[in-house]
Amino acid sequence: MTHGTDKQAAALYTARGEALLEISQRRLEHFARGLAKTLALVRQGAVTERESRQIEAQFKQAESETEIRKLELAETLITGKEPNDGLSAPLVDGRDFVTERMATQRLPMQRRLELANDQARRNQELVDAGVASARELKSARAEVVSVEEELAGLEKRIALRKSFLTGERSAADVELRGMRFAAIAARETAVRQVEVLAEQHKRFTLLSERGAVSLSELQAAETELRTVESHLELADLELRILQQKIEDASEK
């Protein structure tokens, strides 16, 4: 690759990074205006604090995304390349952009967890009062677990990154372990989907026997269930392969 081509590529990556940053900044401004309006309505008693926390969570997410775009652009301006989010990526002028970007994701995740816990508590109250179903409560609790797992996965990736930078683990080891974390998360998601769709298929089967659900609807529910079951099987296979590769790498 010629020097001229390098400069063209760097200019392209920079222009792309600047565009993505501008888009995220506009989104942040949009959510900032929405949050300000919502807080004003809260003070007037027209909107509940629970609703305002949902808007605040959207604002925090947009704020995090904007900070990530800034970090990506800063890295590109130094390297002339696309940002590298690999757990084994080298430092850039002594700066760890990878960890910085991951760390910015903490706060919006924590906000989402607070909201999920709040909704689960609210659903429990409604179930206790007899005005909500156990299914709604189960769904709310599943959301709590999902966000908790997502946050735990982020912390594990940050710890893996640190173990690479300190020389505790090799590049291959941290990348494989990072892939395994992602595969575990995908498997857990598939498990929850199978549980939900299996329950739905069971309900549709009973309704079909009563003539309340058509055969085509029942078949569609069965197809959807079989699809997520196949996703679960693939996730199990991926985990076995990654575990074996991690063990093989540790023996070298």
TORRODO-228061 format. One record per residue: residue in one letter; residue number from 1; y, x, z of N, C-alpha, C in turn. Coordinates in steps of 0.05 Angstrom, whole numbers, plus 5000, padded with zeros to 4 digits. Each point is the difference from the previous one (the first is absolute). Example, Ala and Ser with C-alpha at 12.3 -4.5 7.8 and 13.67 -1.06 7.14 Angstrom:
   aa     i   n.py   n.px   n.pz   ca.py   ca.px   ca.pz   c.py   c.px   c.pz
    A     1   4886   5264   5156    5024    4982    5000   5024   5018   5000
    S     2   5021   4993   4986    5024    5016    5001   5022   4985   5014
//
This chain:
   aa     i   n.py   n.px   n.pz   ca.py   ca.px   ca.pz   c.py   c.px   c.pz
    M     1   4976   5017   5000    5024    4983    5000   5025   5018   5000
    T     2   5019   4994   4982    5024    5017    4998   5020   4993   5022
    H     3   5020   5018   5004    5020    4996    5020   5016   4975   4993
    G     4   5006   4995   4974    5014    4977    4992   4986   4974   5007
    T     5   4973   5001   4996    4984    4976    5006   5000   4995   5030
    D     6   4999   5022   5016    5001    4998    5029   5026   4986   5009
    K     7   5022   5008   4988    5026    4988    5007   5002   4971   4992
    Q     8   4988   4993   4977    4999    4972    4991   4984   4983   5019
    A     9   4977   5011   5009    4983    4985    5018   5014   4996   5027
    A    10   5013   5021   5010    5015    4999    5025   5022   4979   4998
    A    11   5014   5000   4977    5022    4980    4997   4989   4972   5000
    L    12   4976   4996   4988    4988    4974    4999   4991   4991   5028
    Y    13   4988   5018   5015    4991    4994    5027   5024   4993   5018
    T    14   5022   5015   4996    5024    4996    5016   5012   4973   4994
    A    15   5002   4994   4974    5011    4974    4991   4983   4977   5011
    R    16   4974   5003   5000    4983    4979    5010   5004   4997   5030
    G    17   5002   5023   5015    5004    4999    5028   5026   4987   5008
    E    18   5021   5006   4984    5026    4988    5005   5000   4970   4996
    A    19   4985   4991   4978    4998    4972    4995   4985   4985   5022
    L    20   4978   5012   5009    4984    4987    5021   5017   4998   5026
    L    21   5015   5021   5005    5017    5000    5024   5021   4978   4998
    E    22   5013   4998   4977    5021    4979    4997   4988   4972   5003
    I    23   4976   4996   4989    4987    4973    5002   4994   4994   5030
    S    24   4990   5020   5014    4993    4995    5029   5026   4996   5016
    Q    25   5021   5013   4993    5026    4997    5014   5010   4971   4996
    R    26   4998   4990   4975    5008    4973    4995   4984   4980   5016
    R    27   4974   5005   5002    4982    4982    5015   5008   5001   5030
    L    28   5007   5024   5009    5008    5003    5028   5026   4984   5006
    E    29   5018   5002   4981    5026    4985    5003   4994   4970   5000
    H    30   4982   4991   4984    4993    4972    4999   4989   4991   5027
    F    31   4981   5015   5011    4988    4992    5025   5020   5003   5023
    A    32   5019   5019   4998    5020    5004    5021   5018   4975   5001
    R    33   5008   4990   4976    5016    4976    4999   4985   4976   5011
    G    34   4974   4998   4993    4984    4978    5010   4997   5001   5030
    L    35   4997   5025   5011    4996    5003    5029   5026   4992   5014
    A    36   5023   5009   4989    5026    4993    5013   5004   4970   5001
    K    37   4993   4986   4978    5003    4971    4999   4982   4987   5021
    T    38   4975   5010   5001    4980    4988    5018   5009   5003   5029
    L    39   5010   5024   5007    5009    5005    5028   5023   4981   5007
    A    40   5017   4995   4980    5023    4982    5005   4989   4972   5006
    L    41   4979   4992   4985    4988    4973    5004   4986   4999   5027
    V    42   4989   5022   5008    4986    5001    5027   5021   4995   5021
    R    43   5023   5013   4998    5021    4996    5020   5010   4971   5000
    Q    44   4998   4987   4977    5008    4972    4999   4978   4981   5009
    G    45   4976   5011   5004    4978    4983    5008   4986   4986   4977
    A    46   5007   5008   4975    4989    4987    4976   4974   5012   4992
    V    47   4994   5024   5009    4976    5015    4992   4988   5012   5026
    T    48   4974   5000   5001    4986    5011    5024   4999   5031   4999
    E    49   4997   5012   5023    4997    5029    5002   4975   5010   4985
    R    50   4979   4983   5000    4976    5007    4986   5005   5003   4970
    E    51   5016   4982   4989    5007    5002    4971   5017   5025   4995
    S    52   5018   5006   5019    5017    5023    4996   4984   5026   5001
    R    53   4979   5001   5016    4983    5023    5002   4985   5005   4973
    Q    54   4993   4978   4987    4987    5003    4974   5018   5012   4979
    I    55   5026   4991   5001    5020    5012    4981   5005   5029   5008
    E    56   5000   5006   5026    5005    5027    5008   4977   5018   4991
    A    57   4975   4990   5001    4978    5016    4991   5002   5006   4970
    Q    58   5010   4981   4984    5004    5005    4971   5022   5021   4996
    F    59   5021   4999   5017    5021    5020    4998   4990   5028   5007
    K    60   4984   5002   5022    4989    5025    5008   4981   5012   4979
    Q    61   4985   4983   4986    4983    5009    4979   5017   5011   4977
    A    62   5021   4986   4992    5017    5009    4979   5014   5026   5008
    E    63   5008   5002   5025    5013    5024    5010   4981   5024   4999
    S    64   4975   4996   5007    4980    5021    4998   4995   5008   4971
    E    65   4998   4981   4982    4995    5006    4972   5024   5016   4989
    T    66   5024   4994   5008    5024    5014    4990   4999   5029   5010
    E    67   4993   5004   5025    4998    5027    5011   4979   5016   4986
    I    68   4978   4987   4993    4978    5014    4986   5010   5009   4972
    R    69   5015   4982   4986    5011    5007    4974   5019   5023   5002
    K    70   5016   5001   5021    5018    5023    5004   4985   5026   5003
    L    71   4978   4999   5015    4984    5024    5005   4986   5008   4974
    E    72   4991   4981   4985    4987    5006    4974   5019   5014   4981
    L    73   5024   4989   4998    5020    5012    4983   5008   5028   5009
    A    74   5003   5003   5026    5007    5027    5011   4979   5020   4992
    E    75   4974   4992   5002    4979    5019    4992   5000   5006   4971
    T    76   5005   4980   4983    5001    5004    4971   5023   5018   4992
    L    77   5023   4997   5013    5023    5017    4994   4994   5030   5006
    I    78   4982   5005   5019    4993    5027    5006   4978   5011   4982
    T    79   4980   4983   4995    4976    5010    4985   5002   4995   4970
    G    80   5016   4980   4992    5000    4992    4972   4975   4985   4991
    K    81   4985   4991   5020    4975    4986    4995   5000   4973   5015
    E    82   4979   4984   4995    4996    4975    5014   4993   5006   5029
    P    83   5007   4983   5019    4994    5005    5028   4969   5002   5004
    N    84   4992   5018   5017    4971    5004    5006   4994   4989   5028
    D    85   4985   4978   5001    4992    4988    5025   4973   5008   5010
    G    86   4988   5020   4987    4973    5009    5009   5001   5012   5028
    L    87   4980   4994   5016    4999    5011    5027   4999   5030   5001
    S    88   4992   5012   4977    4999    5030    4999   5022   5011   4983
    A    89   5021   4984   4995    5023    5009    4984   5014   5023   5015
    P    90   5010   5019   4985    5015    5023    5013   5027   4991   5010
    L    91   5011   5015   5019    5027    4995    5009   5019   5005   4977
    V    92   5023   4987   5000    5020    5004    4980   5024   5012   5013
    D    93   5005   5026   4994    5022    5015    5013   4998   4997   5030
    G    94   4975   5001   5010    4996    4999    5029   5001   4972   5012
    R    95   5003   4980   4982    5003    4972    5010   4975   4984   4994
    D    96   4991   4984   5020    4976    4984    4997   5007   4971   4992
    F    97   5005   4997   4974    5008    4973    4990   4977   4980   5004
    V    98   4975   5009   4998    4978    4982    5003   5000   4985   5027
    T    99   5002   5016   5021    5000    4988    5027   5026   4983   5005
    E   100   5022   5010   4989    5025    4985    5003   4998   4972   4988
    R   101   4988   4999   4977    4997    4974    4986   4981   4982   5016
    M   102   4978   5011   5009    4981    4984    5015   5013   4990   5026
    A   103   5015   5017   5013    5012    4992    5026   5020   4977   4997
    T   104   5013   4998   4977    5019    4978    4996   4986   4973   4998
    Q   105   4974   5000   4996    4986    4975    4997   4992   4988   5027
    R   106   5003   5016   5022    4992    4990    5026   5015   4975   5009
    L   107   5027   5002   5000    5016    4978    5012   4995   4973   4986
    P   108   5000   4998   4973    4994    4974    4988   4972   4990   5007
    M   109   4981   5018   5002    4973    4991    5008   4999   4990   5028
    Q   110   5015   5013   5018    5001    4991    5028   5014   4972   5001
    R   111   5020   4996   4984    5013    4974    4999   4981   4978   4990
    R   112   4984   5007   4980    4980    4981    4989   4980   4993   5022
    L   113   4992   5020   5015    4980    4996    5022   5012   4981   5021
    E   114   5025   5005   5007    5013    4982    5020   5000   4971   4990
    L   115   5007   4997   4974    5001    4973    4989   4972   4987   4999
    A   116   4980   5016   4993    4972    4990    4999   4991   4992   5028
    N   117   5006   5016   5020    4992    4993    5027   5015   4975   5010
    D   118   5025   4998   4992    5016    4976    5007   4988   4975   4988
    Q   119   4992   5002   4974    4988    4977    4987   4973   4992   5012
    A   120   4985   5021   5007    4974    4994    5013   5003   4986   5027
    R   121   5020   5009   5015    5005    4987    5026   5009   4971   4996
    R   122   5017   4996   4980    5010    4973    4994   4977   4982   4991
    N   123   4982   5011   4983    4977    4984    4991   4982   4993   5023
    Q   124   4997   5019   5019    4983    4994    5023   5012   4977   5016
    E   125   5026   5000   5003    5013    4978    5014   4996   4973   4986
    L   126   5002   5001   4973    4996    4975    4985   4971   4990   5001
    V   127   4981   5019   5000    4972    4993    5003   4995   4988   5027
    D   128   5011   5012   5021    4997    4990    5027   5012   4972   5003
    A   129   5022   4995   4984    5013    4973    5001   4986   4980   4982
    G   130   4980   5010   4984    4985    4982    4983   5014   4993   4974
    V   131   5020   5016   4992    5015    4993    4975   4995   5021   4978
    A   132   4982   5019   5005    4993    5020    4979   4970   5004   5001
    S   133   4989   5009   4978    4971    5004    4998   4992   5028   5008
    A   134   4975   5003   5008    4990    5027    5007   5001   5018   4976
    R   135   4998   4989   4976    5001    5017    4976   5027   5014   4997
    E   136   5022   4985   5007    5027    5012    4999   5003   5022   5020
    L   137   4988   4997   5023    5001    5020    5021   4984   5025   4991
    K   138   4977   4995   4989    4984    5022    4990   5014   5016   4979
    S   139   5014   4986   4982    5015    5013    4979   5023   5018   5011
    A   140   5013   4989   5020    5022    5015    5013   4990   5025   5014
    R   141   4978   4997   5013    4988    5023    5014   4990   5021   4981
    A   142   4990   4991   4977    4991    5019    4979   5023   5016   4989
    E   143   5024   4987   4998    5024    5014    4991   5008   5022   5020
    V   144   4997   4994   5025    5006    5020    5021   4982   5024   4996
    V   145   4974   4995   4997    4981    5022    4997   5006   5016   4975
    S   146   5007   4986   4979    5006    5014    4974   5023   5019   5003
    V   147   5022   4991   5013    5023    5017    5003   4995   5023   5019
    E   148   4984   4994   5021    4993    5021    5019   4984   5022   4986
    E   149   4982   4992   4983    4983    5019    4985   5018   5017   4981
    E   150   5019   4986   4987    5018    5014    4982   5017   5021   5014
    L   151   5010   4993   5024    5016    5018    5016   4983   5023   5010
    A   152   4975   4994   5008    4982    5022    5009   4993   5018   4978
    G   153   4997   4989   4976    4994    5017    4976   5023   5019   4994
    L   154   5024   4990   5003    5024    5017    4995   5000   5023   5020
    E   155   4995   4994   5025    5000    5021    5021   4978   5021   4994
    K   156   4978   4991   4991    4978    5019    4993   5007   5018   4977
    R   157   5014   4989   4980    5009    5016    4977   5021   5020   5009
    I   158   5018   4993   5018    5020    5018    5010   4986   5023   5015
    A   159   4980   4993   5016    4985    5020    5015   4984   5019   4982
    L   160   4989   4988   4978    4986    5017    4981   5018   5020   4986
    R   161   5024   4990   4993    5020    5017    4987   5006   5024   5019
    K   162   5004   4994   5025    5007    5021    5020   4977   5020   5002
    S   163   4975   4990   5000    4977    5018    5002   4998   5018   4976
    F   164   5009   4992   4977    5001    5017    4976   5021   5021   5003
    L   165   5024   4992   5008    5023    5019    5002   4995   5021   5022
    T   166   4985   4993   5020    4994    5020    5022   4976   5017   4993
    G   167   4987   4994   4977    4977    5016    4992   4973   4991   5013
    E   168   5001   4978   5015    4976    4990    5013   4980   4990   4980
    R   169   5010   4987   4978    4982    4989    4980   5009   5010   4972
    S   170   4980   5001   4982    5005    5009    4973   5013   4978   4984
    A   171   5010   5007   4976    5012    4979    4983   4979   4980   4992
    A   172   4976   5009   4992    4979    4982    4991   4992   4981   5023
    D   173   4999   5011   5024    4991    4984    5023   5020   4978   5006
    V   174   5026   5006   5001    5019    4979    5006   5002   4979   4978
    E   175   4998   5009   4975    5001    4980    4978   4976   4982   5001
    L   176   4977   5010   5005    4976    4984    5001   5001   4981   5024
    R   177   5010   5010   5023    5002    4982    5023   5021   4979   4996
    G   178   5021   5007   4986    5021    4980    4993   4988   4978   4983
    M   179   4984   5008   4980    4987    4981    4983   4981   4982   5016
    R   180   4987   5012   5020    4981    4984    5017   5015   4980   5016
    F   181   5024   5007   5011    5016    4981    5015   5007   4976   4982
    A   182   5008   5006   4975    5007    4978    4982   4976   4983   4993
    A   183   4976   5013   4998    4976    4985    4993   4992   4983   5024
    I   184   5003   5009   5024    4994    4985    5024   5017   4975   5001
    A   185   5026   5004   4994    5019    4977    5001   4992   4980   4979
    A   186   4992   5009   4976    4992    4982    4978   4975   4985   5008
    R   187   4982   5013   5014    4975    4987    5008   5006   4979   5021
    E   188   5017   5006   5019    5007    4981    5021   5013   4975   4988
    T   189   5017   5004   4980    5013    4978    4987   4979   4983   4986
    A   190   4981   5013   4987    4979    4986    4985   4982   4984   5020
    V   191   4995   5011   5023    4984    4986    5021   5014   4975   5008
    R   192   5026   5001   5005    5015    4976    5008   5000   4980   4978
    Q   193   5003   5009   4975    5000    4981    4977   4973   4986   4997
    V   194   4978   5015   5004    4973    4988    4999   4997   4979   5021
    E   195   5010   5006   5024    4997    4980    5022   5015   4975   4994
    V   196   5025   5002   4990    5016    4977    4993   4987   4984   4977
    L   197   4992   5014   4979    4989    4986    4977   4972   4989   5006
    A   198   4985   5013   5017    4973    4989    5007   5004   4974   5015
    E   199   5019   4999   5018    5006    4975    5015   5010   4979   4981
    Q   200   5017   5008   4980    5010    4980    4981   4977   4989   4983
    H   201   4982   5018   4991    4977    4991    4984   4982   4981   5015
    K   202   4996   5006   5026    4984    4983    5016   5013   4972   5002
    R   203   5026   5000   5004    5015    4974    5002   4998   4985   4974
    F   204   5003   5014   4977    4999    4987    4974   4973   4989   4994
    T   205   4979   5014   5010    4972    4990    4996   4996   4974   5014
    L   206   5010   4998   5024    4998    4975    5016   5016   4977   4986
    L   207   5024   5007   4991    5017    4980    4987   4988   4991   4973
    S   208   4986   5019   4987    4988    4994    4974   4977   4980   5004
    E   209   4985   5003   5022    4978    4982    5006   5010   4972   5005
    R   210   5025   4998   5009    5012    4974    5005   5016   4989   4976
    G   211   5000   5017   4979    5015    4991    4976   5030   5005   5001
    A   212   5009   5015   5020    5029    5004    5004   5010   5024   4984
    V   213   4981   5017   4991    5007    5024    4984   4983   5000   4976
    S   214   5012   5006   4976    4984    5000    4975   4982   5025   4999
    L   215   4981   4998   4982    4981    5023    4996   5015   5024   4990
    S   216   5020   4997   4983    5015    5022    4989   5016   5014   5022
    E   217   5011   4985   5019    5014    5011    5023   4982   5016   5018
    L   218   4976   4989   5004    4980    5014    5016   4991   5026   4987
    Q   219   4996   4999   4974    4992    5024    4985   5022   5021   5000
    A   220   5025   4991   4998    5023    5019    5001   5001   5014   5027
    A   221   4995   4985   5022    5000    5011    5027   4978   5020   5003
    E   222   4976   4994   4988    4977    5018    5001   5006   5026   4985
    T   223   5013   4997   4976    5006    5023    4984   5020   5018   5015
    E   224   5019   4988   5013    5020    5016    5015   4987   5015   5023
    L   225   4981   4987   5013    4986    5012    5022   4983   5024   4990
    R   226   4986   4996   4978    4983    5021    4988   5017   5024   4992
    T   227   5024   4994   4990    5018    5022    4991   5008   5018   5023
    V   228   5008   4987   5023    5009    5017    5022   4976   5013   5014
    E   229   4976   4988   4998    4976    5013    5010   4994   5025   4984
    S   230   5005   4999   4974    4996    5024    4983   5020   5021   5007
    H   231   5025   4992   5006    5020    5019    5009   4992   5014   5026
    L   232   4988   4985   5017    4991    5012    5026   4977   5020   4995
    E   233   4982   4993   4982    4978    5019    4993   5011   5026   4988
    L   234   5021   4997   4983    5012    5024    4988   5014   5017   5021
    A   235   5013   4986   5019    5014    5014    5021   4980   5016   5018
    D   236   4977   4988   5005    4979    5013    5016   4991   5025   4985
    L   237   4996   4997   4973    4991    5023    4984   5020   5022   5000
    E   238   5026   4993   4997    5021    5020    5000   5001   5015   5026
    L   239   4996   4986   5022    5001    5013    5026   4976   5019   5004
    R   240   4977   4992   4990    4977    5018    5002   5004   5026   4984
    I   241   5011   4997   4976    5005    5023    4983   5021   5019   5013
    L   242   5022   4988   5010    5021    5017    5012   4989   5014   5025
    Q   243   4985   4985   5017    4989    5013    5024   4982   5023   4993
    Q   244   4984   4997   4979    4982    5022    4991   5016   5024   4991
    K   245   5022   4995   4985    5016    5021    4990   5015   5015   5022
    I   246   5008   4985   5021    5013    5012    5023   4980   5018   5014
    E   247   4976   4991   5003    4979    5016    5014   4993   5024   4983
    D   248   4999   4997   4974    4994    5023    4982   5022   5021   5002
    A   249   5025   4991   5000    5023    5018    5001   5001   5015   5027
    S   250   4992   4987   5021    5000    5013    5027   4979   5021   5003
    E   251   4979   4999   4983    4978    5019    5001   5006   5026   4984
    K   252   5021   4998   4983    5007    5023    4983   5015   5021   5016
//
